[in-house]
Amino acid sequence: MKKNQNNNKKSTRGIYLTDKEIEALRFACIEWWDMMEGGDSESIEVVENCMENGLGSALYKLSEGTGGEHLFECYIETE
């Protein structure tokens, strides 16, 4: 199978992060999101593309149980 033919397959990978590392990732991503959303139309488009292509879903998962997951509910990946 060619490399590009595998792009639509979902894979999982287990990684282990401390609560402090997860919080730092959430904080950095939310700061980036806030800054870019306040930019020009190209910046806003970049944010939406990133959020719709995996970042939003990842942030939802990282935010579960913190009360912040509601910010990312619209980006949850469904099959």
SERO-4910 file (N, C-alpha, C, O; in steps of 0.05 Angstrom, whole numbers):
BEGIN
 pado doro    nc1    nc2    nc3   cac1   cac2   cac3    cc1    cc2    cc3    oc1    oc2    oc3
  Met    A     17    -24      0      0      0      0     18     25      0     37     26     15
  Lys    A     11     44    -17     26     68    -18     22     85      7      1     82     20
  Lys    A     41    101     14     39    117     38     14    135     39      1    136     60
  Asn    A      7    147     17    -16    166     17    -43    151     18    -63    164     26
  Gln    A    -43    126     12    -68    111     12    -77    105     41   -100     97     45
  Asn    A    -60    107     60    -65    101     88    -74    125    104    -79    122    128
  Asn    A    -77    148     92    -83    173    107   -110    172    121   -114    185    141
  Asn    A   -130    157    110   -156    157    122   -160    137    144   -181    137    157
  Lys    A   -141    119    149   -143     99    170   -137    112    197   -119    129    199
  Lys    A   -153    105    216   -148    115    243   -129     96    258   -130     72    255
  Ser    A   -111    108    273    -93     92    289    -93    104    317   -100    127    321
  Thr    A    -85     88    336    -83     98    363    -54     94    372    -40     76    363
  Arg    A    -47    111    391    -20    108    402    -22    117    431    -33    138    438
  Gly    A    -12    101    449    -13    107    477     12    123    485     34    115    481
  Ile    A      7    146    496     29    163    507     20    170    535     -3    172    542
  Tyr    A     40    174    552     34    180    580     46    208    586     70    212    583
  Leu    A     29    225    596     36    252    604     28    257    633      8    246    642
  Thr    A     43    273    647     35    280    674     12    301    672      8    313    651
  Asp    A     -2    304    694    -23    324    695    -12    352    689    -25    368    676
  Lys    A     12    357    699     25    383    694     30    387    664     27    409    653
  Glu    A     39    366    650     45    368    622     19    372    606     18    388    587
  Ile    A     -2    358    614    -28    361    600    -39    389    604    -49    401    585
  Glu    A    -37    399    628    -46    427    633    -30    447    616    -42    466    606
  Ala    A     -4    443    614     13    461    598      5    460    569      4    481    556
  Leu    A     -1    436    558     -9    434    531    -36    448    526    -40    462    507
  Arg    A    -55    443    544    -81    456    542    -78    486    542    -90    500    525
  Phe    A    -63    496    561    -60    525    564    -47    537    539    -56    558    529
  Ala    A    -26    525    529    -12    535    505    -30    535    480    -30    554    465
  Cys    A    -45    514    477    -63    512    454    -86    532    456    -93    545    436
  Ile    A    -97    536    479   -118    555    483   -108    584    478   -122    600    467
  Glu    A    -84    589    488    -72    616    483    -68    620    453    -74    642    443
  Trp    A    -58    600    439    -54    602    410    -81    607    396    -83    624    379
  Trp    A   -101    591    405   -127    594    393   -138    622    397   -148    634    378
  Asp    A   -136    633    421   -146    660    426   -131    681    409   -144    699    398
  Met    A   -105    678    407    -89    698    392    -96    696    362   -100    717    349
  Met    A    -98    672    351   -103    669    323   -132    677    316   -137    688    294
  Glu    A   -151    671    333   -179    678    328   -183    708    327   -202    718    315
  Gly    A   -165    723    339   -167    752    338   -152    764    315   -151    789    312
  Gly    A   -142    748    297   -127    757    274   -144    761    249   -168    764    251
  Asp    A   -131    762    227   -144    766    201   -159    741    193   -157    720    206
  Ser    A   -173    743    170   -189    720    161   -172    695    155   -181    673    159
  Glu    A   -147    699    145   -130    677    140   -122    662    166   -121    638    167
  Ser    A   -117    678    187   -110    666    213   -133    650    224   -130    628    235
  Ile    A   -157    661    221   -181    647    231   -185    621    216   -193    601    227
  Glu    A   -180    622    190   -183    597    173   -163    576    182   -169    552    183
  Val    A   -138    584    188   -118    566    197   -127    552    223   -124    528    226
  Val    A   -137    568    242   -147    557    267   -169    537    263   -168    515    273
  Glu    A   -189    544    247   -211    526    242   -201    500    229   -211    478    236
  Asn    A   -183    502    209   -173    478    197   -158    460    217   -162    436    217
  Cys    A   -142    471    234   -128    456    254   -147    443    274   -144    420    281
  Met    A   -166    458    283   -186    448    302   -203    426    290   -208    406    303
  Glu    A   -211    429    265   -227    409    252   -212    384    244   -224    363    239
  Asn    A   -186    386    241   -169    364    232   -153    351    254   -131    342    250
  Gly    A   -164    350    278   -152    334    300   -145    350    325   -147    338    347
  Leu    A   -138    375    323   -130    390    347   -154    393    366   -151    390    390
  Gly    A   -177    400    355   -201    404    372   -208    378    387   -215    379    411
  Ser    A   -208    356    373   -214    330    386   -193    323    407   -201    314    429
  Ala    A   -168    328    401   -147    322    421   -150    340    446   -147    330    468
  Leu    A   -157    365    441   -161    383    464   -185    375    481   -185    378    505
  Tyr    A   -206    365    467   -229    355    482   -221    332    500   -227    332    524
  Lys    A   -205    313    490   -196    290    505   -179    299    529   -181    288    551
  Leu    A   -161    319    523   -143    328    545   -158    344    566   -148    347    588
  Ser    A   -181    355    559   -197    372    577   -218    357    592   -230    368    611
  Glu    A   -223    331    586   -243    316    599   -239    316    630   -216    311    639
  Gly    A   -260    322    644   -258    323    673   -249    349    685   -247    351    709
  Thr    A   -242    368    668   -232    394    678   -254    416    678   -250    437    689
  Gly    A   -276    410    665   -297    430    661   -293    446    636   -310    462    628
  Gly    A   -270    442    622   -265    457    598   -271    443    572   -269    454    551
  Glu    A   -280    418    575   -285    402    551   -307    413    534   -308    408    510
  His    A   -326    428    546   -348    440    531   -338    458    508   -352    462    488
  Leu    A   -314    470    511   -303    487    491   -298    473    465   -297    485    443
  Phe    A   -293    447    467   -284    431    444   -304    410    435   -298    394    417
  Glu    A   -329    410    446   -348    389    439   -355    388    409   -359    366    399
  Cys    A   -355    410    396   -362    410    368   -340    398    350   -344    394    326
  Tyr    A   -317    392    362   -295    381    347   -291    351    352   -271    339    342
  Ile    A   -309    338    367   -306    310    373   -309    294    348   -328    298    332
  Glu    A   -289    276    343   -290    260    319   -310    237    323   -309    223    343
  Thr    A   -327    234    304   -346    211    304   -343    195    279   -333    205    259
  Glu    A   -350    170    280   -347    153    257   -373    150    243   -374    136    222
***
